[in-house]
Amino acid sequence: MARAVNDVWNYCNALSYEHTRRTGQFFSAYDLQHYTAGATKGEDGLPLNAASVQMIGAELVKSRKQCKKARLAWRVSKPNSNRRSLGWIPFRHDSIQHKNGQIHYCGTALSFWDSFGLAQYNLGSGCISEDSRGRWYLNITATLKVATPLQGRLFSTEVGIDLGLKSEMVLSDGARIEAPQFYRKAEAKLGIAQRAGKPKQVRNLHAKIKNQRKDHQHKFTTRIVTAYSLAVVGELNVDK
């Protein structure tokens, strides 16, 4: 499926660039749909949902606008290539089903560790993605089927958040959020692995640092939205 995603991306990328080169105009996501229609049908069709093909084209158009480029980098599927693109399979909410503890997509049942109890949620759009260690993750938006009252939550009126240099963040109520110290330990281990020429260990350490950073950020933001009704973050402009 991930190789099929790369094929769609590269096809849309080449088609869009050729159109821009000839006419000076950019394809929109709607324009690309005309050229990818029917790509999933028949015995030789792609092992993807039609909505996923449309989402790939829309993501390419959005990335092209953000990067301000007529052509983006190709997605590489070759397993042993240093430029191999990590797997990515987008899906729409009506393209998946959650049954018997599995996610069903395009006739394939995907088993996963359901630590959140997804049966309690209405599932939205998302994607299946691969990290540098070859591990696959289900990234999905979800809302509770039955809203629960906010019991035990005493909201303050508001809080201001100032991004600092010595402290990571300072709240207007006086609380300070210090930068985590795990970066220093990871920095030393990463340097040793890089000097020893161990690429697999380097990838694992980078992935671990990324997960630690996300965990720290998610815990902080959860603390803020639980305790305050309004949070305002100061704008930091280092040019002035």
C-alpha positions, 0 to 999 in steps of 0.5 A: 500500500505504501508503494502504491501511495508513492506511485500516486504521489510521483505520478501527480508530481510529474503531471503537475510539473509538466502542466506548469512547465507548459502553461505556467499554471498550477494544478489544483487538487480538484484538477488532479482528481480527473487524472487519477479517477478509476486508479483503484478499480479493476484487477490491476487497480491500486490497493488503495481506497479512492478517497486515499488517492484524492488525499494524496493529490491534495497533500501534494498541492498543499506541500507544493504551495508551502514550499513554493516549488513547481516540483517536489521530491520524489517518494522512493520505494526502493528498500535499500536506498538511503533516500527511501521514503518512510511509509505513509497511507492516508485515509478518510473516516468513511474508508475504515472500520473498527471491528473486533479490535482491528482496523479494516482498510481496503479489505485488510485487517490491521491489528494494533495495540488499542491502548485507548479503547477506540470502540468508545470513539467516533473515528475520523480521518488520519493515516498509517505511518512508518518511523525510521525503525520500521515501526508502523503507527495508526494516527487518527482523530477521534471524538467520544461517542458520549460526551462526559461532563468535566467533573473535578475540573476547576477552570481558571479564567486565563493564563499567559505563556512566555517562551523563555531562554533560561526556563522553557516557559513561564506562566503568568501565575508564576509557574515555571516549566523547565526544559527536560534534562533527557536531551543531555543524556541522549546527546552524549549517547547520540555522539558516541553512536555517530562517531562509532559509525552505527547508523541503526543505533543512530536512527533508534536514538533519533526516534527515541528523542522524538518520542520523548519530545512529543511526550513532554509537549503533549503532557504540558498542553494537556495540563494547560487545557485542563486547568485554564479556559483561555491560554495566550502564548507570547509571540517571540520575534528574534529579529527585533 
